[in-house]
Amino acid sequence: MNDSETKRIVLFTKQTILAHGLRTVLSDAVGLHLAGGTSDSVQLSAIVSSQQPDLLLLDISSGTTITAICKLQSLSAGTKIVLCGEPETTEFVWQAIDHGIRGIIPSTTPPTEFQAILRAIGNGDVWFERQLALDLLLTKRPHLTVRERQLISLMVRGLSNKELAHALQVGVGTVKVYLSRVFKKVGVRDRYELALYALKNISTGLSVPHQADSTERSADPVLRLKSEFPKPTDTVPAQKAARYYEPKLTHPTSWPNQRQ
């Protein structure tokens, strides 16, 4: 295979062991070259923008969000984004596909197969594990607009209708119309059920035109949800919920022994 056919890869992961393993897997891979890697989201943007890699491999477990995928895709339109790991929800996968990812490779994939998948994606293919593909085909997906997702993203943080209206720069009546429409689409009866559904099924990492000041809402969105909509049989796991309230790529850290 000629050097011109070699696909340059940039890797993002917070996990040192995973970074070491992937460097090893890619070190002798025909047609693939690991051009760079980092665990710092700011540095990642700079690397992608300057290097314009053929493939960008993002570790899902390192806090990769839909917002991050959108930003990185905008920095290098020709780069094929590939996720590595196990997504928590099919809705996250749907949104990632909508924003241009070309595949999701499980972290348990054997090295030779991992290499073959990356080569295939680099040559224009799209790859998803068979079971995940079946899950996507069988999953009924409510079609939510960007505005409706923004509404849900703010609502799960515990904002009132008045606060939602202020954040979205619309009237309170418009917020009520949006909520009623979303209830019907998702198949829930109230804000509490919608919040639980969103935490389990929807990645709400979308930007909004304005966010209410911290003094306008409870310091703990989970406690506010429980206090405003008490249901003894339903709980919101705080650790899991936090993943969706304030989505980020990762806190900046260095990647040990990073190759220049």
N, C-alpha and C positions, 0 to 999 in steps of 0.2 A: 504493500500500500504506500503510495507517495505521501510525502510530507504535506502536500497541499490538501490531502484528504483527511488528515489528522484533525480530530475535533478537540478544540480547546475547552476545558471544563473549569468552572469556578465553583468552589464548594462553600456552603454556609452551614456550620453546625457549632453548637455550644459544647458538644460532648467530645472530650479529648480522645476517649477510646474509639468512638465512631470515626473521628477524623483520622486517627492513626490507621484504622482498619481500611478505610476507603483509599487512603494514600497508598497502602500496600496493594489493594485490589487494582488500582489504576496504574501502578508503577510499571507493570509489564503488559498492559492491555494494548493490543494492536489497534491502531487507529484512534487512540484516545490519549490525551495529555492533560494532566492536572496543572493548569496554569496558575492557580492561586486558590487561597482559602482563608477564611476568617470567621470569627465568632462575634464580631462587632458589626452591628447593622449599618452604622455610619460609614465604616470602612468598606463594607460590602457594596454600598451604593457607589462609592468612589471607584472601586475595582471594576464593577460592571460597566460603569460609564466610560472608563478609560480603556479597558481591554476589549469590550464588546465580544465576550466569549460566545462560542457556538452553543454551549450547554451551561445552564446554571442549575446546580443541584442543591436544593434546599431541604434541610432536615426539619420535618414537621414538628418533632418534639422540642425543638429549640425556640418555639414560639412564633413560627411562621404564620402570618395572617393574610387575609385576602387583600387588605390595604397594602401590605408590604409587596405582595405579588404584583398588584397594579402598578405600584411605584417602580419596581425593578423592571417590569416589562416596558414601561415608558422610557426608561433610560437606555434600553437596547432592544429595539423592535425586532431585530434579527435573531436574538438569543432565544433558544428553546428552553423553557423552564420545566424542570423535572422535580417532583417531590419525592423524598425518601422517608419511609416510615409508615405508620398506621393512622389514618385520619379518624377523628372521634365521631364524626357524623357524615352521612351521605350528603347533607345540605352543603357542608364545607366543600366536598368534592365537586358538587354541581357548580358552586360559585367559582371554584378554582378553574374548572373547565371553561366556564363562561369568560374568564379573564385570561385564557390562553395557555394554561399549562398543557404539556404534551404527554404527561404520564405520571404515575405514582408507583414507585418501586418499594415493596416491603423490605424492611431492614433484615429480614430472614432469608432473602434471596441469595443463593449460592454465588460465589465470585464470578465464575465463568458466565453464568446466566445474566448477572448484573452487568457485566461488560457488554454482552450481546444486546441487551435491552438498550443501553446507552448508545451503542452504535446504530441500532435501528431508529431510535428517536432522532439521533443526529442526522440521519439520512432522510428524515421526513416522515417517519411513522409516528403513530400515537399508540401508547401501550398502557393497559390497565390489567391488573390481575383478573382472572376469569370470574372469581366469586364477587369481586367488587363490581365488575361490569354487570353481572346478573342483579346485584343489589340495586344498582342504579336503574336498570330496566324495570325492576319490580316496584321501586319506590314511587309513591304518588307524591309529586313535588308541587306544592302551591306556588303559583307564579306571583312573586311579590315584586313590586316596583322598587326602584332605588329609594324613593320617598318613603314607602312603607317600611323598608328596612331601616332607614334612618329613624323613623318613629319608634320601631321596636328597640333599636339600639339605645335610644334614650329612655324608653319606658322601663326596660329591665334595670336601669339604674335608680328607679324609684321616683321619677319625676311625675308631678301632677299634670292634669290636662292644661292648666294655665302655664306651667313651666314648659311643657311640650310645645305649646303654641308660641311662647317666647323664643325657644330654641330654634324652632323651624320657621319662624317669622311668618306665621299664619294665624288665623283667628281660632278661638277655642272651639267654635262650631265646626270648623274644618277638621280639627283634630278628632272630634267625635265622629265625624263622617269617616275619616281614615280608620279609626279604631273599629268601627262597625264593619267596614269592608274587610279589614284584616281578620276579624273574628270569624266571618263567614268563610273566607278563603282557607284559613287554617283549621276550622272546625272546633273552635273553643267558645266558651260562654262568657268569659270575663277577662279582665287584665291579669289576674293571678294565673289563670290557666295559660294565657298567652305567654306570660313570663316564663313559666315552667317549660312550655313547649320550646321557646326560643333558647333557653339555656341548654336544652337537650339536643336540639336539632338545627339551630341556625347560628352560623358564625356572624356576629353583628359588628365586625370590625370595619365599619364604614364611616367616612367622615361626615360631619354635619355642619350646617352653616354657622351654628352658634351653639355653645354649651352654657347652660345656666351656671352661675357662680356657685362655688362649693357651699356657700351659706344658704343657698336656696334648696338644698336637698340634704338628706341624711348623710352623715359621714360614712355610714355603713349601709350600702344598698341592700345587702342581704337581710339585715335586721329590719330595714324599712319595709321590704317586701313582706316579711313575716308579720310585722305589726299592723300593716294596712290591710293585708289580705290573709288573715289567720285561717289555716286549715290543718287540723291536728294530724291528718293522714298524709300530708305532703310536706316535704322538706326540701330546702335548696342547699346542696352541699357547697359550703363556702369556698373550698379550695377549687372546685370545678367551676363555680360561678365566676370567680375572680378572673378566669381565663377570658371571659367574654365581656366583662364590664370595662376593663381598660386594656384592650388588645395592643400588644407591642411585639416587635420582632424579638428583642432580647436586650438585657442590660449589657452594655459594652464590657467585654473582657477580651483578653488577648488569647491567641491560639498558640499554645506552646510549640516551640520548635518549628514554627512556620517557615517554609521554604521561600526564599526571595525569588 
